[in-house]
């Protein structure tokens, strides 16, 4: 797996959530990026999470408190929260 122009490989929602913060930090490899982008196109759910996570990261980047969008599913965000917390430690 290397060059750009890779064909997306189907990944499940859980794999997307696991990689979503790296994706937003641009720390994923090109193949994974293609996979994620293909998934976001097909999956309204993950695409909504992507938007929510992007907003959250923006808030964190601004040095503001970690505030979750009210519309977001609490359960999903608990997963993301857990993941982001694990990365920091
Ligand atoms: Zn999905």
PDB file of the backbone (N, CA, C, O) and the ligand in Angstrom, with CONECT records:
HET     ZN  A 101       1
ATOM      1  N   UNK A   1       0.845  -1.202   0.000  1.00  0.00           N
ATOM      2  CA  UNK A   1       0.000   0.000   0.000  1.00  0.00           C
ATOM      3  C   UNK A   1       0.878   1.248   0.000  1.00  0.00           C
ATOM      4  O   UNK A   1       1.551   1.532   0.991  1.00  0.00           O
ATOM      5  N   UNK A   2       0.876   1.978  -1.078  1.00  0.00           N
ATOM      6  CA  UNK A   2       1.736   3.148  -1.059  1.00  0.00           C
ATOM      7  C   UNK A   2       1.186   4.317  -1.869  1.00  0.00           C
ATOM      8  O   UNK A   2       0.744   5.313  -1.295  1.00  0.00           O
ATOM      9  N   UNK A   3       1.209   4.208  -3.167  1.00  0.00           N
ATOM     10  CA  UNK A   3       0.998   5.369  -4.022  1.00  0.00           C
ATOM     11  C   UNK A   3      -0.375   5.996  -3.907  1.00  0.00           C
ATOM     12  O   UNK A   3      -1.334   5.353  -3.482  1.00  0.00           O
ATOM     13  N   UNK A   4      -0.457   7.241  -4.286  1.00  0.00           N
ATOM     14  CA  UNK A   4      -1.735   7.940  -4.354  1.00  0.00           C
ATOM     15  C   UNK A   4      -2.561   7.361  -5.498  1.00  0.00           C
ATOM     16  O   UNK A   4      -2.049   6.657  -6.367  1.00  0.00           O
ATOM     17  N   UNK A   5      -3.839   7.675  -5.472  1.00  0.00           N
ATOM     18  CA  UNK A   5      -4.714   7.153  -6.510  1.00  0.00           C
ATOM     19  C   UNK A   5      -5.153   5.739  -6.213  1.00  0.00           C
ATOM     20  O   UNK A   5      -5.594   5.011  -7.103  1.00  0.00           O
ATOM     21  N   UNK A   6      -5.030   5.356  -4.958  1.00  0.00           N
ATOM     22  CA  UNK A   6      -5.492   4.044  -4.534  1.00  0.00           C
ATOM     23  C   UNK A   6      -7.007   3.947  -4.665  1.00  0.00           C
ATOM     24  O   UNK A   6      -7.725   4.939  -4.540  1.00  0.00           O
ATOM     25  N   UNK A   7      -7.468   2.746  -4.916  1.00  0.00           N
ATOM     26  CA  UNK A   7      -8.910   2.513  -4.860  1.00  0.00           C
ATOM     27  C   UNK A   7      -9.307   2.294  -3.409  1.00  0.00           C
ATOM     28  O   UNK A   7      -8.616   1.606  -2.657  1.00  0.00           O
ATOM     29  N   UNK A   8     -10.438   2.893  -3.024  1.00  0.00           N
ATOM     30  CA  UNK A   8     -10.854   2.714  -1.628  1.00  0.00           C
ATOM     31  C   UNK A   8     -11.167   1.262  -1.301  1.00  0.00           C
ATOM     32  O   UNK A   8     -11.749   0.534  -2.106  1.00  0.00           O
ATOM     33  N   UNK A   9     -10.776   0.869  -0.130  1.00  0.00           N
ATOM     34  CA  UNK A   9     -11.137  -0.435   0.404  1.00  0.00           C
ATOM     35  C   UNK A   9     -12.242  -0.193   1.422  1.00  0.00           C
ATOM     36  O   UNK A   9     -12.180   0.748   2.214  1.00  0.00           O
ATOM     37  N   UNK A  10     -13.248  -1.050   1.390  1.00  0.00           N
ATOM     38  CA  UNK A  10     -14.373  -0.853   2.303  1.00  0.00           C
ATOM     39  C   UNK A  10     -13.946  -1.067   3.753  1.00  0.00           C
ATOM     40  O   UNK A  10     -13.345  -2.086   4.095  1.00  0.00           O
ATOM     41  N   UNK A  11     -14.266  -0.096   4.592  1.00  0.00           N
ATOM     42  CA  UNK A  11     -13.978  -0.255   6.018  1.00  0.00           C
ATOM     43  C   UNK A  11     -15.272  -0.012   6.786  1.00  0.00           C
ATOM     44  O   UNK A  11     -16.178   0.659   6.292  1.00  0.00           O
ATOM     45  N   UNK A  12     -15.353  -0.552   7.979  1.00  0.00           N
ATOM     46  CA  UNK A  12     -16.601  -0.387   8.730  1.00  0.00           C
ATOM     47  C   UNK A  12     -16.555   0.875   9.590  1.00  0.00           C
ATOM     48  O   UNK A  12     -15.512   1.509   9.749  1.00  0.00           O
ATOM     49  N   UNK A  13     -17.707   1.210  10.129  1.00  0.00           N
ATOM     50  CA  UNK A  13     -17.846   2.458  10.873  1.00  0.00           C
ATOM     51  C   UNK A  13     -16.883   2.505  12.052  1.00  0.00           C
ATOM     52  O   UNK A  13     -16.339   3.565  12.362  1.00  0.00           O
ATOM     53  N   UNK A  14     -16.670   1.401  12.694  1.00  0.00           N
ATOM     54  CA  UNK A  14     -15.805   1.386  13.859  1.00  0.00           C
ATOM     55  C   UNK A  14     -14.369   1.737  13.465  1.00  0.00           C
ATOM     56  O   UNK A  14     -13.679   2.452  14.191  1.00  0.00           O
ATOM     57  N   UNK A  15     -13.928   1.238  12.326  1.00  0.00           N
ATOM     58  CA  UNK A  15     -12.584   1.574  11.846  1.00  0.00           C
ATOM     59  C   UNK A  15     -12.488   3.065  11.546  1.00  0.00           C
ATOM     60  O   UNK A  15     -11.445   3.686  11.748  1.00  0.00           O
ATOM     61  N   UNK A  16     -13.586   3.627  11.063  1.00  0.00           N
ATOM     62  CA  UNK A  16     -13.611   5.064  10.794  1.00  0.00           C
ATOM     63  C   UNK A  16     -13.452   5.848  12.092  1.00  0.00           C
ATOM     64  O   UNK A  16     -12.661   6.788  12.171  1.00  0.00           O
ATOM     65  N   UNK A  17     -14.217   5.448  13.107  1.00  0.00           N
ATOM     66  CA  UNK A  17     -14.166   6.187  14.383  1.00  0.00           C
ATOM     67  C   UNK A  17     -12.784   6.094  15.000  1.00  0.00           C
ATOM     68  O   UNK A  17     -12.295   7.055  15.594  1.00  0.00           O
ATOM     69  N   UNK A  18     -12.158   4.939  14.859  1.00  0.00           N
ATOM     70  CA  UNK A  18     -10.834   4.752  15.442  1.00  0.00           C
ATOM     71  C   UNK A  18      -9.810   5.688  14.796  1.00  0.00           C
ATOM     72  O   UNK A  18      -8.828   6.080  15.427  1.00  0.00           O
ATOM     73  N   UNK A  19     -10.049   6.037  13.544  1.00  0.00           N
ATOM     74  CA  UNK A  19      -9.038   6.805  12.805  1.00  0.00           C
ATOM     75  C   UNK A  19      -9.420   8.255  12.557  1.00  0.00           C
ATOM     76  O   UNK A  19      -8.665   9.008  11.942  1.00  0.00           O
ATOM     77  N   UNK A  20     -10.604   8.643  13.042  1.00  0.00           N
ATOM     78  CA  UNK A  20     -11.140   9.938  12.642  1.00  0.00           C
ATOM     79  C   UNK A  20     -10.268  11.104  13.139  1.00  0.00           C
ATOM     80  O   UNK A  20     -10.120  12.104  12.438  1.00  0.00           O
ATOM     81  N   UNK A  21      -9.706  10.981  14.317  1.00  0.00           N
ATOM     82  CA  UNK A  21      -8.900  12.104  14.820  1.00  0.00           C
ATOM     83  C   UNK A  21      -7.560  12.192  14.080  1.00  0.00           C
ATOM     84  O   UNK A  21      -7.053  13.284  13.823  1.00  0.00           O
ATOM     85  N   UNK A  22      -6.999  11.029  13.742  1.00  0.00           N
ATOM     86  CA  UNK A  22      -5.773  11.029  12.941  1.00  0.00           C
ATOM     87  C   UNK A  22      -6.045  11.606  11.559  1.00  0.00           C
ATOM     88  O   UNK A  22      -5.238  12.352  11.004  1.00  0.00           O
ATOM     89  N   UNK A  23      -7.205  11.238  11.017  1.00  0.00           N
ATOM     90  CA  UNK A  23      -7.579  11.752   9.703  1.00  0.00           C
ATOM     91  C   UNK A  23      -7.638  13.278   9.730  1.00  0.00           C
ATOM     92  O   UNK A  23      -7.140  13.945   8.823  1.00  0.00           O
ATOM     93  N   UNK A  24      -8.250  13.819  10.775  1.00  0.00           N
ATOM     94  CA  UNK A  24      -8.365  15.273  10.865  1.00  0.00           C
ATOM     95  C   UNK A  24      -7.007  15.922  11.159  1.00  0.00           C
ATOM     96  O   UNK A  24      -6.780  17.082  10.814  1.00  0.00           O
ATOM     97  N   UNK A  25      -6.129  15.182  11.784  1.00  0.00           N
ATOM     98  CA  UNK A  25      -4.776  15.679  12.027  1.00  0.00           C
ATOM     99  C   UNK A  25      -3.864  15.433  10.825  1.00  0.00           C
ATOM    100  O   UNK A  25      -2.682  15.775  10.846  1.00  0.00           O
ATOM    101  N   UNK A  26      -4.433  14.835   9.778  1.00  0.00           N
ATOM    102  CA  UNK A  26      -3.675  14.492   8.568  1.00  0.00           C
ATOM    103  C   UNK A  26      -2.520  13.557   8.859  1.00  0.00           C
ATOM    104  O   UNK A  26      -1.434  13.685   8.294  1.00  0.00           O
ATOM    105  N   UNK A  27      -2.772  12.622   9.743  1.00  0.00           N
ATOM    106  CA  UNK A  27      -1.721  11.672  10.105  1.00  0.00           C
ATOM    107  C   UNK A  27      -2.005  10.263   9.616  1.00  0.00           C
ATOM    108  O   UNK A  27      -1.403   9.304  10.100  1.00  0.00           O
ATOM    109  N   UNK A  28      -2.908  10.130   8.669  1.00  0.00           N
ATOM    110  CA  UNK A  28      -3.192   8.796   8.145  1.00  0.00           C
ATOM    111  C   UNK A  28      -2.460   8.599   6.820  1.00  0.00           C
ATOM    112  O   UNK A  28      -2.167   9.565   6.115  1.00  0.00           O
ATOM    113  N   UNK A  29      -2.167   7.350   6.491  1.00  0.00           N
ATOM    114  CA  UNK A  29      -1.491   7.104   5.223  1.00  0.00           C
ATOM    115  C   UNK A  29      -2.484   7.250   4.071  1.00  0.00           C
ATOM    116  O   UNK A  29      -3.696   7.198   4.275  1.00  0.00           O
ATOM    117  N   UNK A  30      -1.957   7.432   2.860  1.00  0.00           N
ATOM    118  CA  UNK A  30      -2.828   7.762   1.715  1.00  0.00           C
ATOM    119  C   UNK A  30      -3.940   6.740   1.476  1.00  0.00           C
ATOM    120  O   UNK A  30      -5.064   7.111   1.140  1.00  0.00           O
ATOM    121  N   UNK A  31      -3.629   5.470   1.646  1.00  0.00           N
ATOM    122  CA  UNK A  31      -4.652   4.445   1.431  1.00  0.00           C
ATOM    123  C   UNK A  31      -5.783   4.592   2.436  1.00  0.00           C
ATOM    124  O   UNK A  31      -6.958   4.513   2.078  1.00  0.00           O
ATOM    125  N   UNK A  32      -5.426   4.803   3.681  1.00  0.00           N
ATOM    126  CA  UNK A  32      -6.448   4.939   4.716  1.00  0.00           C
ATOM    127  C   UNK A  32      -7.285   6.188   4.472  1.00  0.00           C
ATOM    128  O   UNK A  32      -8.499   6.189   4.673  1.00  0.00           O
ATOM    129  N   UNK A  33      -6.620   7.241   4.040  1.00  0.00           N
ATOM    130  CA  UNK A  33      -7.330   8.480   3.721  1.00  0.00           C
ATOM    131  C   UNK A  33      -8.397   8.239   2.651  1.00  0.00           C
ATOM    132  O   UNK A  33      -9.534   8.695   2.776  1.00  0.00           O
ATOM    133  N   UNK A  34      -8.011   7.513   1.597  1.00  0.00           N
ATOM    134  CA  UNK A  34      -8.947   7.180   0.523  1.00  0.00           C
ATOM    135  C   UNK A  34     -10.111   6.342   1.068  1.00  0.00           C
ATOM    136  O   UNK A  34     -11.274   6.572   0.736  1.00  0.00           O
ATOM    137  N   UNK A  35      -9.768   5.377   1.901  1.00  0.00           N
ATOM    138  CA  UNK A  35     -10.805   4.527   2.499  1.00  0.00           C
ATOM    139  C   UNK A  35     -11.790   5.360   3.308  1.00  0.00           C
ATOM    140  O   UNK A  35     -13.005   5.193   3.197  1.00  0.00           O
ATOM    141  N   UNK A  36     -11.251   6.250   4.114  1.00  0.00           N
ATOM    142  CA  UNK A  36     -12.093   7.072   4.976  1.00  0.00           C
ATOM    143  C   UNK A  36     -12.974   8.001   4.148  1.00  0.00           C
ATOM    144  O   UNK A  36     -14.169   8.139   4.409  1.00  0.00           O
ATOM    145  N   UNK A  37     -12.374   8.628   3.159  1.00  0.00           N
ATOM    146  CA  UNK A  37     -13.157   9.572   2.359  1.00  0.00           C
ATOM    147  C   UNK A  37     -14.276   8.873   1.598  1.00  0.00           C
ATOM    148  O   UNK A  37     -15.374   9.411   1.448  1.00  0.00           O
ATOM    149  N   UNK A  38     -13.984   7.670   1.122  1.00  0.00           N
ATOM    150  CA  UNK A  38     -15.027   6.892   0.448  1.00  0.00           C
ATOM    151  C   UNK A  38     -16.142   6.548   1.424  1.00  0.00           C
ATOM    152  O   UNK A  38     -17.322   6.590   1.076  1.00  0.00           O
ATOM    153  N   UNK A  39     -15.761   6.211   2.638  1.00  0.00           N
ATOM    154  CA  UNK A  39     -16.762   5.852   3.639  1.00  0.00           C
ATOM    155  C   UNK A  39     -17.633   7.063   4.009  1.00  0.00           C
ATOM    156  O   UNK A  39     -18.849   6.938   4.149  1.00  0.00           O
ATOM    157  N   UNK A  40     -17.010   8.215   4.164  1.00  0.00           N
ATOM    158  CA  UNK A  40     -17.768   9.415   4.528  1.00  0.00           C
ATOM    159  C   UNK A  40     -18.805   9.753   3.457  1.00  0.00           C
ATOM    160  O   UNK A  40     -19.885  10.261   3.760  1.00  0.00           O
ATOM    161  N   UNK A  41     -18.462   9.466   2.209  1.00  0.00           N
ATOM    162  CA  UNK A  41     -19.397   9.750   1.122  1.00  0.00           C
ATOM    163  C   UNK A  41     -20.627   8.862   1.207  1.00  0.00           C
ATOM    164  O   UNK A  41     -21.742   9.291   0.909  1.00  0.00           O
ATOM    165  N   UNK A  42     -20.411   7.627   1.614  1.00  0.00           N
ATOM    166  CA  UNK A  42     -21.490   6.644   1.608  1.00  0.00           C
ATOM    167  C   UNK A  42     -22.246   6.568   2.928  1.00  0.00           C
ATOM    168  O   UNK A  42     -23.362   6.051   2.975  1.00  0.00           O
ATOM    169  N   UNK A  43     -21.657   7.070   3.983  1.00  0.00           N
ATOM    170  CA  UNK A  43     -22.225   6.861   5.303  1.00  0.00           C
ATOM    171  C   UNK A  43     -22.549   8.213   5.938  1.00  0.00           C
ATOM    172  O   UNK A  43     -21.657   8.920   6.406  1.00  0.00           O
ATOM    173  N   UNK A  44     -23.827   8.558   5.947  1.00  0.00           N
ATOM    174  CA  UNK A  44     -24.259   9.851   6.491  1.00  0.00           C
ATOM    175  C   UNK A  44     -23.924   9.950   7.972  1.00  0.00           C
ATOM    176  O   UNK A  44     -23.622  11.025   8.490  1.00  0.00           O
ATOM    177  N   UNK A  45     -23.985   8.806   8.635  1.00  0.00           N
ATOM    178  CA  UNK A  45     -23.717   8.753  10.062  1.00  0.00           C
ATOM    179  C   UNK A  45     -22.283   9.186  10.364  1.00  0.00           C
ATOM    180  O   UNK A  45     -22.056  10.076  11.183  1.00  0.00           O
ATOM    181  N   UNK A  46     -21.335   8.561   9.706  1.00  0.00           N
ATOM    182  CA  UNK A  46     -19.920   8.881   9.943  1.00  0.00           C
ATOM    183  C   UNK A  46     -19.584  10.275   9.440  1.00  0.00           C
ATOM    184  O   UNK A  46     -18.738  10.964  10.011  1.00  0.00           O
ATOM    185  N   UNK A  47     -20.245  10.681   8.380  1.00  0.00           N
ATOM    186  CA  UNK A  47     -20.009  12.016   7.872  1.00  0.00           C
ATOM    187  C   UNK A  47     -20.460  13.071   8.879  1.00  0.00           C
ATOM    188  O   UNK A  47     -19.835  14.123   9.012  1.00  0.00           O
ATOM    189  N   UNK A  48     -21.550  12.779   9.585  1.00  0.00           N
ATOM    190  CA  UNK A  48     -22.007  13.681  10.654  1.00  0.00           C
ATOM    191  C   UNK A  48     -21.014  13.689  11.813  1.00  0.00           C
ATOM    192  O   UNK A  48     -20.744  14.735  12.404  1.00  0.00           O
ATOM    193  N   UNK A  49     -20.481  12.529  12.125  1.00  0.00           N
ATOM    194  CA  UNK A  49     -19.479  12.432  13.194  1.00  0.00           C
ATOM    195  C   UNK A  49     -18.221  13.186  12.797  1.00  0.00           C
ATOM    196  O   UNK A  49     -17.591  13.845  13.625  1.00  0.00           O
ATOM    197  N   UNK A  50     -17.864  13.085  11.533  1.00  0.00           N
ATOM    198  CA  UNK A  50     -16.688  13.810  11.041  1.00  0.00           C
ATOM    199  C   UNK A  50     -16.856  15.310  11.268  1.00  0.00           C
ATOM    200  O   UNK A  50     -15.956  15.978  11.775  1.00  0.00           O
ATOM    201  N   UNK A  51     -18.011  15.821  10.888  1.00  0.00           N
ATOM    202  CA  UNK A  51     -18.275  17.249  11.089  1.00  0.00           C
ATOM    203  C   UNK A  51     -18.218  17.625  12.566  1.00  0.00           C
ATOM    204  O   UNK A  51     -17.628  18.637  12.945  1.00  0.00           O
ATOM    205  N   UNK A  52     -18.846  16.786  13.392  1.00  0.00           N
ATOM    206  CA  UNK A  52     -18.867  17.052  14.820  1.00  0.00           C
ATOM    207  C   UNK A  52     -17.462  17.027  15.404  1.00  0.00           C
ATOM    208  O   UNK A  52     -17.093  17.890  16.201  1.00  0.00           O
ATOM    209  N   UNK A  53     -16.691  16.038  15.003  1.00  0.00           N
ATOM    210  CA  UNK A  53     -15.337  15.893  15.528  1.00  0.00           C
ATOM    211  C   UNK A  53     -14.456  17.044  15.087  1.00  0.00           C
ATOM    212  O   UNK A  53     -13.623  17.539  15.846  1.00  0.00           O
ATOM    213  N   UNK A  54     -14.656  17.459  13.854  1.00  0.00           N
ATOM    214  CA  UNK A  54     -13.876  18.576  13.340  1.00  0.00           C
ATOM    215  C   UNK A  54     -14.133  19.836  14.184  1.00  0.00           C
ATOM    216  O   UNK A  54     -13.211  20.580  14.517  1.00  0.00           O
ATOM    217  N   UNK A  55     -15.400  20.047  14.515  1.00  0.00           N
ATOM    218  CA  UNK A  55     -15.755  21.192  15.355  1.00  0.00           C
ATOM    219  C   UNK A  55     -15.135  21.084  16.741  1.00  0.00           C
ATOM    220  O   UNK A  55     -14.631  22.062  17.295  1.00  0.00           O
ATOM    221  N   UNK A  56     -15.184  19.890  17.280  1.00  0.00           N
ATOM    222  CA  UNK A  56     -14.618  19.666  18.610  1.00  0.00           C
ATOM    223  C   UNK A  56     -13.128  19.938  18.597  1.00  0.00           C
ATOM    224  O   UNK A  56     -12.609  20.620  19.481  1.00  0.00           O
ATOM    225  N   UNK A  57     -12.436  19.407  17.596  1.00  0.00           N
ATOM    226  CA  UNK A  57     -10.981  19.596  17.512  1.00  0.00           C
ATOM    227  C   UNK A  57     -10.641  21.059  17.329  1.00  0.00           C
ATOM    228  O   UNK A  57      -9.633  21.544  17.842  1.00  0.00           O
ATOM    229  N   UNK A  58     -11.488  21.756  16.595  1.00  0.00           N
ATOM    230  CA  UNK A  58     -11.263  23.185  16.392  1.00  0.00           C
ATOM    231  C   UNK A  58     -11.351  23.923  17.732  1.00  0.00           C
ATOM    232  O   UNK A  58     -10.544  24.804  18.028  1.00  0.00           O
ATOM    233  N   UNK A  59     -12.346  23.541  18.531  1.00  0.00           N
ATOM    234  CA  UNK A  59     -12.491  24.152  19.855  1.00  0.00           C
ATOM    235  C   UNK A  59     -11.281  23.860  20.730  1.00  0.00           C
ATOM    236  O   UNK A  59     -10.768  24.740  21.422  1.00  0.00           O
ATOM    237  N   UNK A  60     -10.834  22.609  20.688  1.00  0.00           N
ATOM    238  CA  UNK A  60      -9.677  22.215  21.481  1.00  0.00           C
ATOM    239  C   UNK A  60      -8.447  22.989  21.001  1.00  0.00           C
ATOM    240  O   UNK A  60      -7.639  23.461  21.801  1.00  0.00           O
ATOM    241  N   UNK A  61      -8.327  23.106  19.685  1.00  0.00           N
ATOM    242  CA  UNK A  61      -7.200  23.823  19.109  1.00  0.00           C
ATOM    243  C   UNK A  61      -7.183  25.295  19.498  1.00  0.00           C
ATOM    244  O   UNK A  61      -6.125  25.912  19.622  1.00  0.00           O
ATOM    245  N   UNK A  62      -8.367  25.838  19.687  1.00  0.00           N
ATOM    246  CA  UNK A  62      -8.470  27.238  20.093  1.00  0.00           C
ATOM    247  C   UNK A  62      -8.198  27.413  21.580  1.00  0.00           C
ATOM    248  O   UNK A  62      -8.189  28.535  22.087  1.00  0.00           O
ATOM    249  N   UNK A  63      -7.978  26.316  22.272  1.00  0.00           N
ATOM    250  CA  UNK A  63      -7.731  26.374  23.697  1.00  0.00           C
ATOM    251  C   UNK A  63      -8.993  26.552  24.514  1.00  0.00           C
ATOM    252  O   UNK A  63      -8.946  26.903  25.693  1.00  0.00           O
ATOM    253  N   UNK A  64     -10.128  26.305  23.866  1.00  0.00           N
ATOM    254  CA  UNK A  64     -11.374  26.408  24.627  1.00  0.00           C
ATOM    255  C   UNK A  64     -11.713  25.076  25.255  1.00  0.00           C
ATOM    256  O   UNK A  64     -11.050  24.069  25.006  1.00  0.00           O
ATOM    257  N   UNK A  65     -12.736  25.078  26.061  1.00  0.00           N
ATOM    258  CA  UNK A  65     -13.109  23.843  26.734  1.00  0.00           C
ATOM    259  C   UNK A  65     -13.668  22.837  25.727  1.00  0.00           C
ATOM    260  O   UNK A  65     -14.170  23.197  24.663  1.00  0.00           O
ATOM    261  N   UNK A  66     -13.563  21.599  26.097  1.00  0.00           N
ATOM    262  CA  UNK A  66     -14.019  20.507  25.249  1.00  0.00           C
ATOM    263  C   UNK A  66     -15.536  20.412  25.321  1.00  0.00           C
ATOM    264  O   UNK A  66     -16.096  19.854  26.265  1.00  0.00           O
ATOM    265  N   UNK A  67     -16.183  20.963  24.312  1.00  0.00           N
ATOM    266  CA  UNK A  67     -17.640  20.985  24.339  1.00  0.00           C
ATOM    267  C   UNK A  67     -18.183  20.184  23.160  1.00  0.00           C
ATOM    268  O   UNK A  67     -17.791  20.393  22.012  1.00  0.00           O
ATOM    269  N   UNK A  68     -19.072  19.284  23.463  1.00  0.00           N
ATOM    270  CA  UNK A  68     -19.613  18.448  22.400  1.00  0.00           C
ATOM    271  C   UNK A  68     -20.873  19.077  21.819  1.00  0.00           C
ATOM    272  O   UNK A  68     -21.700  19.634  22.541  1.00  0.00           O
ATOM    273  N   UNK A  69     -21.001  18.976  20.508  1.00  0.00           N
ATOM    274  CA  UNK A  69     -22.227  19.472  19.885  1.00  0.00           C
ATOM    275  C   UNK A  69     -23.447  18.759  20.467  1.00  0.00           C
ATOM    276  O   UNK A  69     -23.449  17.537  20.616  1.00  0.00           O
ATOM    277  N   UNK A  70     -24.463  19.519  20.787  1.00  0.00           N
ATOM    278  CA  UNK A  70     -25.630  18.967  21.471  1.00  0.00           C
ATOM    279  C   UNK A  70     -26.347  17.914  20.630  1.00  0.00           C
ATOM    280  O   UNK A  70     -26.946  16.975  21.154  1.00  0.00           O
ATOM    281  N   UNK A  71     -26.269  18.091  19.331  1.00  0.00           N
ATOM    282  CA  UNK A  71     -26.993  17.184  18.448  1.00  0.00           C
ATOM    283  C   UNK A  71     -26.384  15.792  18.398  1.00  0.00           C
ATOM    284  O   UNK A  71     -27.052  14.819  18.050  1.00  0.00           O
ATOM    285  N   UNK A  72     -25.116  15.711  18.749  1.00  0.00           N
ATOM    286  CA  UNK A  72     -24.391  14.458  18.550  1.00  0.00           C
ATOM    287  C   UNK A  72     -24.870  13.356  19.479  1.00  0.00           C
ATOM    288  O   UNK A  72     -25.354  13.611  20.582  1.00  0.00           O
ATOM    289  N   UNK A  73     -24.729  12.167  19.022  1.00  0.00           N
ATOM    290  CA  UNK A  73     -25.064  11.021  19.849  1.00  0.00           C
ATOM    291  C   UNK A  73     -24.064  10.880  20.986  1.00  0.00           C
ATOM    292  O   UNK A  73     -22.854  10.803  20.768  1.00  0.00           O
ATOM    293  N   UNK A  74     -24.583  10.849  22.173  1.00  0.00           N
ATOM    294  CA  UNK A  74     -23.704  10.790  23.347  1.00  0.00           C
ATOM    295  C   UNK A  74     -22.858   9.534  23.370  1.00  0.00           C
ATOM    296  O   UNK A  74     -21.696   9.553  23.776  1.00  0.00           O
ATOM    297  N   UNK A  75     -23.449   8.460  22.935  1.00  0.00           N
ATOM    298  CA  UNK A  75     -22.747   7.187  22.981  1.00  0.00           C
ATOM    299  C   UNK A  75     -21.551   7.195  22.025  1.00  0.00           C
ATOM    300  O   UNK A  75     -20.460   6.747  22.377  1.00  0.00           O
ATOM    301  N   UNK A  76     -21.769   7.703  20.832  1.00  0.00           N
ATOM    302  CA  UNK A  76     -20.693   7.761  19.849  1.00  0.00           C
ATOM    303  C   UNK A  76     -19.586   8.689  20.317  1.00  0.00           C
ATOM    304  O   UNK A  76     -18.400   8.410  20.147  1.00  0.00           O
ATOM    305  N   UNK A  77     -19.996   9.780  20.899  1.00  0.00           N
ATOM    306  CA  UNK A  77     -18.984  10.729  21.344  1.00  0.00           C
ATOM    307  C   UNK A  77     -18.222  10.225  22.552  1.00  0.00           C
ATOM    308  O   UNK A  77     -17.070  10.601  22.770  1.00  0.00           O
ATOM    309  N   UNK A  78     -18.855   9.386  23.328  1.00  0.00           N
ATOM    310  CA  UNK A  78     -18.140   8.764  24.436  1.00  0.00           C
ATOM    311  C   UNK A  78     -17.003   7.916  23.878  1.00  0.00           C
ATOM    312  O   UNK A  78     -15.898   7.912  24.420  1.00  0.00           O
ATOM    313  N   UNK A  79     -17.279   7.203  22.796  1.00  0.00           N
ATOM    314  CA  UNK A  79     -16.256   6.406  22.131  1.00  0.00           C
ATOM    315  C   UNK A  79     -15.114   7.291  21.642  1.00  0.00           C
ATOM    316  O   UNK A  79     -13.944   6.986  21.872  1.00  0.00           O
ATOM    317  N   UNK A  80     -15.446   8.355  20.987  1.00  0.00           N
ATOM    318  CA  UNK A  80     -14.433   9.259  20.447  1.00  0.00           C
ATOM    319  C   UNK A  80     -13.620   9.890  21.576  1.00  0.00           C
ATOM    320  O   UNK A  80     -12.396  10.003  21.511  1.00  0.00           O
ATOM    321  N   UNK A  81     -14.334  10.283  22.584  1.00  0.00           N
ATOM    322  CA  UNK A  81     -13.714  10.908  23.737  1.00  0.00           C
ATOM    323  C   UNK A  81     -12.671   9.977  24.339  1.00  0.00           C
ATOM    324  O   UNK A  81     -11.543  10.369  24.637  1.00  0.00           O
ATOM    325  N   UNK A  82     -13.091   8.743  24.502  1.00  0.00           N
ATOM    326  CA  UNK A  82     -12.225   7.711  25.044  1.00  0.00           C
ATOM    327  C   UNK A  82     -10.975   7.561  24.171  1.00  0.00           C
ATOM    328  O   UNK A  82      -9.853   7.455  24.667  1.00  0.00           O
ATOM    329  N   UNK A  83     -11.203   7.556  22.883  1.00  0.00           N
ATOM    330  CA  UNK A  83     -10.105   7.391  21.932  1.00  0.00           C
ATOM    331  C   UNK A  83      -9.148   8.576  22.001  1.00  0.00           C
ATOM    332  O   UNK A  83      -7.932   8.390  22.045  1.00  0.00           O
ATOM    333  N   UNK A  84      -9.674   9.757  22.011  1.00  0.00           N
ATOM    334  CA  UNK A  84      -8.839  10.955  22.051  1.00  0.00           C
ATOM    335  C   UNK A  84      -8.067  11.022  23.369  1.00  0.00           C
ATOM    336  O   UNK A  84      -6.905  11.429  23.398  1.00  0.00           O
ATOM    337  N   UNK A  85      -8.721  10.620  24.451  1.00  0.00           N
ATOM    338  CA  UNK A  85      -8.085  10.619  25.754  1.00  0.00           C
ATOM    339  C   UNK A  85      -6.929   9.640  25.796  1.00  0.00           C
ATOM    340  O   UNK A  85      -5.886   9.917  26.388  1.00  0.00           O
ATOM    341  N   UNK A  86      -7.122   8.498  25.164  1.00  0.00           N
ATOM    342  CA  UNK A  86      -6.113   7.466  25.146  1.00  0.00           C
ATOM    343  C   UNK A  86      -4.870   7.936  24.376  1.00  0.00           C
ATOM    344  O   UNK A  86      -3.740   7.600  24.732  1.00  0.00           O
ATOM    345  N   UNK A  87      -5.097   8.707  23.332  1.00  0.00           N
ATOM    346  CA  UNK A  87      -3.977   9.194  22.522  1.00  0.00           C
ATOM    347  C   UNK A  87      -3.074  10.120  23.306  1.00  0.00           C
ATOM    348  O   UNK A  87      -1.856  10.125  23.130  1.00  0.00           O
ATOM    349  N   UNK A  88      -3.685  10.898  24.168  1.00  0.00           N
ATOM    350  CA  UNK A  88      -2.924  11.914  24.882  1.00  0.00           C
ATOM    351  C   UNK A  88      -2.032  11.311  25.954  1.00  0.00           C
ATOM    352  O   UNK A  88      -0.947  11.822  26.229  1.00  0.00           O
ATOM    353  N   UNK A  89      -2.498  10.213  26.563  1.00  0.00           N
ATOM    354  CA  UNK A  89      -1.753   9.657  27.677  1.00  0.00           C
ATOM    355  C   UNK A  89      -0.538   8.874  27.228  1.00  0.00           C
ATOM    356  O   UNK A  89       0.196   8.341  28.061  1.00  0.00           O
TER     357      UNK A  89
HETATM  358 ZN    ZN A 101     -20.007   4.743   8.772  1.00  0.00          ZN
END
